[in-house]
C-alpha cells in the first residue's frame, strides 16, 4: 500500500517544499488594516507564482507572522486562512497548510481548501514561548477521519520556540511518534524559524525512523548547506532563505528561490 506521502510526491524524489508565508491575520497584533485581506491575497499570490516558477515541488501555506502565536486560535483565523489558501493555491503542484500552533485550524483550512497535506506539532508536551503546550494527536487524526479527508499529516517532533518536557531524545520521539501517532512524515526543526537543526540530529532521527517513513528538514534549509542535508533527509521545507536578504518576513526573491532549487537538485 502506497503511503500518503508517496502518493503525493512519488517514491523516487526528495521533494522541495516552499513556504508561502501569509501576512498577519485579522485580529493579530501585526495585522495591516490598510492592506486588509485583499492585500494579503495579493502578496501571497505573488510569492506563490515566484515559487512555482522557480520549480518547487509543493507549496506550504503558513500564518508565519501571527506573532505572538496562539495555541487555541479562533474561528475567524480558520475562515481567513481558508480563503487565502483557496484563492492562492497553485494549480499544478501539491500544497499544504500549517497553522502556528493550532492543528484544529490547520486541519480545517486544509480540508476546506482541498490541500494534500498539513504540517503541525501533534505529539508531546512542551515548555514554550507560548506557555505550557500540550497536544492531542488522537483528536487530530479522529477529526481527519470524521471529515473524510485523506490528507497527509507531517509531524514536527522538535518544534521551534519550545523544548520538551521529559528526557527522551529526538530519535526516541521520532520512533515512538511513528508507532503511536501514525505520522505520515517526520519533521526535524531548529530552535526557531530560519535556524536549522544540527546535521547529526537529522542523521540520528533518520536512523531511528522506519525507512518507509520520510524524514524532512523543517527549518534552516539554506542554499549553502542543502545538498549536505539532502544526503540524509528525504526532502525539505524552506522559507526564510528564499526571501529578500534571507529575512523571514520579506517577500520571496526570485533569484534566491531559483538558485535554491538549482543547488538542491544539482547536489
Secondary structure as UniProt FT lines:
FT   HELIX           4..9
FT   STRAND          15..21
FT   TURN            26..27
FT   TURN            29..30
FT   TURN            33..35
FT   HELIX           36..54
FT   STRAND          58..62
FT   TURN            64..65
FT   HELIX           75..88
FT   STRAND          94..98
FT   TURN            100..101
FT   HELIX           103..113
FT   STRAND          117..120
FT   STRAND          125..128
FT   TURN            129..130
FT   STRAND          131..134
FT   HELIX           137..146
FT   TURN            147..148
FT   STRAND          152..156
FT   TURN            160..161
FT   STRAND          162..164
FT   HELIX           170..181
FT   STRAND          185..188
FT   TURN            193..194
FT   HELIX           199..208
FT   TURN            211..212
FT   STRAND          214..217
FT   TURN            223..225
FT   HELIX           226..229
FT   TURN            230..232
FT   STRAND          235..238
FT   HELIX           240..242
FT   HELIX           244..246
FT   TURN            248..249
FT   HELIX           254..266
//
